[in-house]
Every structure is written in structure tokens, then in C-alpha cells.
Amino acid sequence: MDQGKDFQSWPTIIVLVTTASEVEATTIGKTIVKQGLAACANILALKKSIFQWEGQIVEEQECLIMMKSRSDLFDDLAMAVKRLHSYKVPEIVAVPIVQGSQDYLKWVMESTRISS
């Protein structure tokens, strides 16, 4: 694929979402996968996140969800995450998958719903 393409032109993406707990991450991950908005969700415990919030530097333990999906589903996925998330401004960012096993990428495409 051409490296000059914009985000929307990459068919598969990884969506990163941080959460306050593993329970919240599991709820979000299961819901997103059940709705066909992602093929899978990996949950990683983060020892520490450091960020600025409301004028303060904050250190918190968080979890990171890595969801494999399609770029055309990002808006629906982001809306679903916002409905389930406890944060006022949750991190919901996507990065394109620029290369990968063709079998795996095919599985991601086939395991997610047809966008409306």
C-alpha cells in the first residue's frame, strides 16, 4: 500500500482505548466484539499512565485495550466505547495496520460486521 494514503484508506486498524480497570476494559472489549465492531480485543494492564487532566499531572494505573477492526467501523466503534466508558474524555485512537499476515487480516475483515 502507498504510504501517502490517508487513514480512511487503510482497511484494517488497531484501536487503542485506556480504561480505569480491567473490569471496565473487559466489558468494553466483549461488547465491541459481540457487536462486530472489532474482530478481537486484547487487554493489557498498564503499571502507570501519566497525563495532564484539568490542570494537574495525574498518575494512575490503567488498562489498555487493543482492538483490531476496520477503518470504516471506527465511528461506530468510538460511539459504542463512549457509551460504555467511565471517563469524561476517553482515549479512543486508531492506527492503520500497514502490513500483516494476509490470513490474519482476512480474518479481521470477515469477523467484523458490514458497515451500514
N, C-alpha and C positions, 0 to 999 in steps of 0.2 A: 504494500500500500504506500501511497505517496505521503511523505512526512508533512507536506504542506496542507493536508486536509484539515478542516475544522472538526471540532469534537463530534458534532452530529453525524459526520460521515463515517465514523468508526462504528461498525455494527455491534461490537461487544465492549463492555465496560466493567470496571470494578468500582463499586460504590462503597465509600468509606463513611461509617457513622460511629461516633463515640456515644457511649451511654454511661449513666451513673452506676449501673450494677449489671452483673451477669444475668440476673432475672429479667431486667428490662431488655437487655440485648437478646436473650432467648425469645422473649415474647415478640419483639420486633422481627427477628430473623425468621421465626416459624411463620408468622403472619405473612411476611413478604413472599416467602417461598410457597406457602399454601395458595396465595393469590396469583401465583405465576408471574410475579414481577421480578423474581430472581431465580436462577437455577439452584443456587446454594448460598448459604451464609456461614462464614467461619467467624467464630468469636474468640478473641484474644484478650486476656487480662493484661491491662497496662499497669505497671507499677506506679507510674506517676505521669500526670499531664500537668503542664504549666501553661497558664493562659491568662489573658487580661479580661476581666469582667467587671463592668460598672466601676471603672477607675481603680480597681485593685488587681494585684498579681495574685493569682489563686493557684494552689497546688492541690490536686485531687487524684484519687485512684479512679480509673475509668476502665471500661471495656471498649474494644474496637470491633465492629462488625465489618467484615469484608464480604460484600455480596457481588456475585458475578451475574451480570444482566446484559441487556441490550440498550443502546443509547435511545432508541425510540420509546422505551418504557420509563426513562428517567423521571419525567414529570409526574407520572402516576405513582412511581415508587417513592419519590420525595414527598408527595402529598400523604401517602399512607404512613410513612415514617413520622411526619409531623403530627398526625392524628394520635399516634401511639406514644410519642416521646414525652418525657417529663421536662426537658429543657425548654426554656423560652425561645432560644435560638440554637437548635441542634446543628451539629456539623453534619452536612449531607453533601459530599463532594464525589465527583466521578472522574476517573482517569481512563483513557482508552487502553484497551488491550491491543498493542500494536503487533504482537506476534504470539503464537501459542500452538500447541498441538491441534492439528485440524480436527481430530476426533473429539477433543475436549471442547473446542469452540463450536463444533456442530451440535454437541450435546447441550451447551448453553442455549443455543438458538432454539433447539427443539424442546427444551424444558421450560421455556418461558411462553407466556400467552401471546396470542396475536394481538397487537395493539389495535385500539379502536379509533 
